[in-house]
Amino acid sequence: MQPDIDQIWSWLSEVPDPEIPVISLTDLGIIRDVAWDEGTLVVTVTPTYSGCPATTVINLDIESALHEHGIGKVRLERQLSPAWTTDWISEKGREKLRNYGIAPPVDGTAADGRLMQRIDKLAGGGNLVISCPRCGSNNTEKVSQFGSTPCKASYRCKDCLEPFDYFKCI
């Protein structure tokens, strides 16, 4: 007997992202669909970006988790369109990132590059205002466009003086 789709989503919600283990793959929003196809479970995955170095590990983790729950036949399908966006990170996932010390993407800035340009213009041509995940201050500065992984930038809080990563909008 095949487990129902809700049960499978529940299992997948326990699979952590290999680069940021505090957030699950479902909270990250990269698992797009789960369906049965003649006895084979088909899981559709959209990588955060096409060159993501964790894609192979993510696929193996999905397959392993499902096999551990007794799913014998699993087929992973890669869906590149529409491209993943940080807007797909769940509210629960954003809170997990914040609690872990990573500033989540600013809501609504990923879907429209023109919006980012308007925000930068409103900020005096400077950096997007990113709240410190540790103290909540908006008195922060970008240290580097490149953080601990390709999807993050390095910031520093001018109030609590702590460095932190910002999950870039894509």
C-alpha positions in Angstrom: 0.0 0.0 0.0 1.3 3.4 -1.0 1.6 6.1 1.6 -0.5 9.1 0.9 1.0 12.3 -0.5 0.5 14.3 2.8 2.5 11.7 4.7 5.3 11.9 2.1 5.3 15.7 2.4 5.6 15.3 6.1 8.6 13.0 5.7 10.2 15.5 3.2 9.7 18.3 5.7 12.3 16.6 7.9 15.0 16.5 5.3 17.5 19.4 6.1 19.2 21.5 3.6 22.9 20.3 3.5 24.3 23.9 3.5 21.9 25.3 6.1 20.7 22.3 8.2 18.3 24.3 10.3 15.9 24.7 7.4 14.2 21.8 5.6 14.0 21.3 1.9 10.2 22.0 2.0 10.7 25.2 4.0 13.3 26.2 1.4 10.6 25.7 -1.3 12.7 23.6 -3.6 10.5 20.5 -3.6 7.8 21.5 -6.1 5.6 18.4 -6.4 5.2 14.9 -5.1 3.1 12.3 -7.1 2.7 8.6 -7.7 3.2 7.3 -11.2 2.4 3.6 -11.5 4.1 2.6 -8.3 7.0 5.1 -8.6 7.1 8.1 -6.4 8.0 11.2 -8.5 9.5 14.1 -6.6 10.0 17.3 -8.6 12.8 19.5 -7.4 13.8 23.0 -8.4 17.4 23.8 -7.4 18.0 27.2 -5.8 20.1 27.9 -8.9 21.4 25.7 -11.7 25.0 25.6 -10.4 24.1 24.9 -6.8 26.9 22.7 -5.5 24.5 21.0 -3.0 22.1 19.7 -5.7 23.6 16.2 -5.8 23.6 15.9 -2.0 20.0 17.2 -1.8 18.9 14.5 -4.3 20.7 11.8 -2.4 19.1 13.0 0.9 15.6 13.0 -0.6 16.1 9.5 -2.0 17.6 8.2 1.3 14.8 9.7 3.4 12.1 8.1 1.2 13.9 4.7 1.1 14.1 4.8 4.9 10.3 5.2 5.0 9.9 2.1 2.8 9.4 3.8 -0.6 11.1 1.4 -3.0 10.9 3.3 -6.3 11.8 7.0 -6.4 12.3 9.2 -9.5 13.6 12.7 -9.1 12.7 15.2 -11.7 14.5 18.5 -12.1 12.3 21.5 -12.9 14.1 24.7 -13.9 11.1 26.8 -15.0 9.8 28.7 -13.3 13.2 29.3 -11.6 13.3 29.1 -7.9 13.1 32.4 -6.0 13.7 33.2 -2.4 10.0 34.3 -2.2 9.3 30.5 -2.0 11.0 30.2 1.4 8.2 29.6 3.9 7.5 31.9 6.8 8.5 29.1 9.1 11.8 28.7 7.2 12.4 32.5 7.4 12.0 32.3 11.2 14.3 29.3 11.4 17.0 31.2 9.4 16.6 34.3 11.7 16.9 32.1 14.8 20.0 30.5 13.4 21.7 33.9 12.8 21.1 34.3 9.1 19.0 37.2 7.9 16.3 35.9 5.7 15.6 37.6 2.3 13.7 40.8 2.4 10.1 40.0 1.6 9.0 40.7 -2.0 12.4 41.8 -3.3 13.2 38.6 -5.2 10.4 38.5 -7.7 11.1 41.8 -9.5 14.5 43.1 -10.1 13.0 46.6 -10.7 11.8 46.6 -7.1 15.3 46.0 -5.9 16.5 48.9 -8.0 13.7 51.2 -6.5 14.6 50.0 -2.9 18.3 50.8 -3.5 17.4 54.2 -4.9 15.2 54.9 -1.9 18.1 53.9 0.3 20.2 56.6 -1.3 21.9 54.3 -3.7 23.3 52.3 -0.9 22.7 48.8 0.4 19.3 47.3 1.0 18.5 47.7 4.7 18.9 44.2 6.3 17.9 43.7 9.9 20.4 42.0 12.2 19.1 38.5 13.1 20.7 38.7 16.5 19.6 42.1 17.9 17.0 43.3 15.3 18.9 46.5 14.5 18.6 48.0 11.0 22.0 49.7 11.5 23.9 47.2 9.4 26.3 47.2 6.5 27.3 44.9 3.7 30.8 43.6 4.2 31.0 41.4 1.1 28.6 40.3 -1.6 30.0 36.8 -1.0 29.2 34.9 2.2 29.8 31.4 3.5 27.9 29.9 0.6 27.2 31.4 -2.9 23.6 32.1 -1.9 24.6 34.4 1.0 26.3 37.8 1.5 28.3 38.9 4.5 26.9 41.7 6.7 27.9 43.3 10.0 25.7 44.9 12.6 26.9 48.3 13.7 25.0 48.1 17.0 25.9 44.7 18.4 29.0 44.4 16.2 28.2 40.9 15.2 28.8 39.6 11.7 26.0 37.6 10.0 25.0 36.2 6.7 22.2 37.5 4.6 20.4 35.0 2.4 20.5 36.9 -1.0 17.3 37.5 -2.9 17.2 35.4 -6.1 
